[in-house]
Amino acid sequence: MRIAIVTDAWAPQVNGVVRTLQAVRAELDRAGHAVQIISPDLFPSLPCPTYPEIRLAMTRTDTVGAMLAGFAPDAIHLATEGPLCLAARRWCLRYGLDFTTAYHTQFPDYVARRTGVPADWVWRYIRWFHAPASGVLASTPSIRRLLSAHGIVRLRHWGRGVDLTCFTPNAPPPPLFAGLPRPIQLYVGRVAVEKNVEAFLKSAVPGSKVVVGEGPARAALRARHPDAHFPGALSGRALAGAYAGADVFVFPSRTDTFGLVMIEALACGSPVAAYPVPGPLDVLTGATGVMDADLAAAIRRALMLRRADCAAHGRSFSWAESAAQFVEALVPLPGAGRIAA
């Protein structure tokens, strides 16, 4: 199958959307599919206001359409709601072509946290963007219920996975962890206001707090919490070692659609503490995580969970299965290969 994926999020960005698309693309390649990625690195771009790490592509609808037509896809997927996917959306609608979309990010909540714009205003745009899609892919039942409540229909399941060759309980912990007071409490992800990292750093649980990742809030949080450790971004086996060496993984976000880092932590044997919100509610079980409106209470109780149970649950998530769900959710184009530019 020839699959075109248009996305406003791509390397060198490091986030759950990019990591999901990269992992699924690798699985699609292994399965023999031909995949075209149309991403911001192919065009001139500008930094996103308030989030300069994200580049916004500057291009014309016909330019994106010519790239799609030249590839002659059997299916088109628009992964994000940014300007590049808007151009692809316009082109698909112009020629009456089916396409699928995905809801990766709690965009209304993110915009509200960053700008003060009411989330309801942003939901109007989200409804408009996804309305003509032949299928809207979402990762969990909670998110599908949320989208349905906001009038978004034709919802399809697309789960997430873990690289089980990398994220294992026997990954060696980083040198930083040697000698740190226990319990080691770990956060991994973007260090940004919408991730609610400060709630973790303010939680009154003895031990050591470690924040792995980069982002616009990192410098301010480091200044306000000098006792916490900020080693920067980690990847691959080094990241797996941080998960495996921690006593508890803390997921303070209230705005994620899934939380890929949670299942990576579980696969490495680390129990999870989180708020009872979408993402954790869909991923965690009573044996692998604790959800509580009091994050400190969740951390203390999660420390009592069995690491073997966590690792077993983490191993149940597969990128191969995620890629298969993605393919199943696509809507094939009639007469693929004969799209007019």
Secondary structure, 3 states (H helix, E strand, C coil): CEEEEECCCCCCCCCHHHHHHHHHHHHHHHCCCEEEEECHHHCCEEEECCEEEEEEECCCHHHHHHHHHHHCCCEEEECCCCHHHHHHHHHHHHCCCCCEEECCECHHHHHHHHHCCCHHHHHHHHHHHHCCCCEEEECCHHHHHHHHHCCCCCEEECCCCECCCCCCCCCCCCHHHCCCCCCEEEEECCCCHHHCHHHHHHCCCCCEEEEECCCCCHHHHHHHCCCCEEEECCCHHHHHHHHHHCCEEEECCCCECCCHHHHHHHHCCCCEEECCCCCHHHHCCCCCEEECCCHHHHHHHHCCCCHHHHHHHHCCCEHHHHHHHHHHHCCCCCCCCCCCC
